[in-house]
Amino acid sequence: MNGGGARTYARNKKALHDFAIEETYEAGLQLTGPEVKSIRAGRANLKESYARVREGEVFLIGAHVSPYENATHRQQLPTRDRKLLLHRKEIDRLTGKAQEDGKTLIPLRLYDKGGNVKLEIAVASRKKQYDKRREIAKKTADREIERAMKERLRS
């Protein structure tokens, strides 16, 4: 997922816990210069953010990009809506998917690709509480099996 030396600036770890990911898309972001510098400094947060299709365009809502302290011109709101740059076919597909019952568009990670800041967004549906418990139980069991295998190899 993070191949080719691409640097990840921010991840939405909670999204993988709360949502079942169905499809992922790569999108550019319409950012100002100070926002890019702030993101590259690791001052971005995707928690509690989501994407929404509005008037034929996709926007990232609720993502927090801290103001760049060395910026000389106008300061922007840290949680302003940011336009996502996608192809028309992708926007149309996302519009259809977002209108399905129980589906939402969530950002997964902000990363660098060829000198540009990109956002990985996903079409996802919320996991049920029992699915989350089942997943945690499976991880715990796998961890215990791995520990037992290591013990067996030592003795």
ABEGO torsion letter per residue (X at the ends): XBBGGBBBABBBAAAAAABBBABBBBBBBBBBAAAAAAAAAGABBABGBBBBBBGGBBBBBGBBBBBBAABABBBBBAABBBBBBBBAAAAAAAAAAAABBGBBBBBABBBBBGGBBBBBBBBBBBBBAAAAAAAAAAAAAAAAAAAAAAAAAAX
